[in-house]
């Protein structure tokens, strides 16, 4: 496993606030849950791939129609999984595939709107999402393995979350 | 705006765009794309609150416009009054229908009407006895007199003032309307019906009506014009007076301003205003029980004080309590009589009134009268009479308000009841069997009574009422051929009567300033008893 370069220089980047657990900077697959950052931890700014992953997670797990007055945001993933009863693996795979495509469409749409949101750098724009596998290890648990590729490809530098961005 | 959920999506979307642009301008490094925490947890709630604040602001602005409020069915009277307060006025409150009912019973057994005594009329309208106390009804020594209805003693009656429990013209009913006494314990009850028209009801003013009234109210308030005086008399904040169905203000120099000409030269001088008020929807009648003194063979004289007959218009009927029925307002049910008005005022009034000229005070609070009942069969030194008097209600209350020491003197404004023109109608109509003659008669009377100081009562008023009652057509042409005829009796101050008839009644043909006969001071009055309708079936 090759090492990944990292930096804390936020110059020219747009930032978000860290909500989910920090992705460990490495090349390859890693588990990324929707666990919130621990209470008591000082809020940190994130950008780049970390921000991209967080947006994807928020989009795919937000039930469509739940955001008040923006019913288009989110996907049907949670509703589909809940209605499946955790037994029909095929239907969950299918639901995940649809939801993932839907989430990516929504994120890409905003990425393309530079007039409103400003430019999005290559390492924070999703290029593709490939579902590697979905499994049900036990009651009430669904695991999904997904490969997310940004437009930076392998040419990216991991920008570590910081409490005060350095410019 | 009570909840953020009331804000529509378009408003939230617009607010989100505004805030997004503002945040981006101030903090270019903020990533506000969808899915970011900043967008989902910061910008979105901000946008919702911003949109709600905007909606509340819009609501506030709208509540400051009387025309906007008028178009909003959810606007409250409080909101409307908040705006009207800027113009020193407010919405007029509704008034309840008032009148008298006659209760007929089979025997002279006394009974008590409880404080909650109520009657039910058409369409579920409820009328309560005026006043808060219970009242005893008996032949002698009672709060309300129980009177023998005819010589044989077949029935007895009592007349009770009632008021509707709710305001609104929907509670107005004509005389003769049957009412239900509900669970009231009245021994030997035969019937209850409206003795007089129960009228004067008016719904509370709406914002839309206030919009129409406002220009006159704010532009002409003050004793400078007829409209200004009308505004003073009808403005709730200037005395909370009463709705005027019609008003005629007779000011300086007007032909009928008799008080302004009472000087040696007979020259019209300003400063005196007579306001003739039609304070009733339908004419109202009060029944006085007065003792008369024998003044000649079969002739008794009764003295009516000014306080007995405030807002006097005319005497409708006179009967003795021993033999008369006094249950009908028709002239045929009355003894013949003569009536002479007299001045019955206080010495210190500031109103300029010529005591020897009834045309300067008749219909005002300073008018009393001497009534002479003729052809009386009984022969006793004193005799009790029922006198049915048509009055314009509340004239005395309004005059007292205007004459209050805290307000006068601003000008010599004397309020007066309209001079009556009593109208009989004879009509022939073509109609089907479903045509309800009694309702049509009431409708015709109402149409006549609804006119103001118009000077001319055209037959068209009657024709329209008949057609609206279901008549297919109304016969025109000469009276002998069944054509529509209006006949008017105009009581004169001198005691006589002027009669006019035709398909229209034009007062300008009989104008007489000394007798107060003129379109500006006279209103037309009728009643179902005065309307005769002949029905011919549709061929």
HADDOCK unambig.tbl for C-alpha pairs under 7 A between the chains (distance, minus, plus):
assign (segid A and resid 13 and name CA) (segid B and resid 29 and name CA) 6.33 0.50 0.50
assign (segid A and resid 14 and name CA) (segid B and resid 29 and name CA) 4.13 0.50 0.50
assign (segid A and resid 14 and name CA) (segid B and resid 30 and name CA) 5.34 0.50 0.50
assign (segid A and resid 14 and name CA) (segid B and resid 31 and name CA) 5.13 0.50 0.50
assign (segid A and resid 15 and name CA) (segid B and resid 29 and name CA) 5.89 0.50 0.50
assign (segid A and resid 15 and name CA) (segid B and resid 30 and name CA) 5.31 0.50 0.50
assign (segid A and resid 15 and name CA) (segid B and resid 31 and name CA) 5.29 0.50 0.50
assign (segid A and resid 16 and name CA) (segid B and resid 30 and name CA) 6.53 0.50 0.50
assign (segid A and resid 16 and name CA) (segid B and resid 31 and name CA) 5.69 0.50 0.50
assign (segid A and resid 16 and name CA) (segid B and resid 36 and name CA) 6.21 0.50 0.50
assign (segid A and resid 16 and name CA) (segid B and resid 37 and name CA) 6.33 0.50 0.50
assign (segid A and resid 16 and name CA) (segid B and resid 38 and name CA) 6.13 0.50 0.50
assign (segid A and resid 17 and name CA) (segid B and resid 37 and name CA) 6.00 0.50 0.50
assign (segid A and resid 17 and name CA) (segid B and resid 38 and name CA) 6.70 0.50 0.50
assign (segid A and resid 55 and name CA) (segid B and resid 35 and name CA) 4.48 0.50 0.50
assign (segid A and resid 55 and name CA) (segid B and resid 36 and name CA) 5.42 0.50 0.50
assign (segid A and resid 58 and name CA) (segid B and resid 35 and name CA) 5.59 0.50 0.50
assign (segid A and resid 59 and name CA) (segid B and resid 35 and name CA) 5.48 0.50 0.50
assign (segid A and resid 69 and name CA) (segid B and resid 9 and name CA) 5.17 0.50 0.50
assign (segid A and resid 69 and name CA) (segid B and resid 12 and name CA) 6.91 0.50 0.50
assign (segid A and resid 107 and name CA) (segid B and resid 34 and name CA) 6.86 0.50 0.50
assign (segid A and resid 110 and name CA) (segid B and resid 33 and name CA) 5.93 0.50 0.50
assign (segid A and resid 110 and name CA) (segid B and resid 34 and name CA) 6.92 0.50 0.50
assign (segid A and resid 117 and name CA) (segid B and resid 32 and name CA) 6.53 0.50 0.50
assign (segid A and resid 117 and name CA) (segid B and resid 33 and name CA) 6.42 0.50 0.50
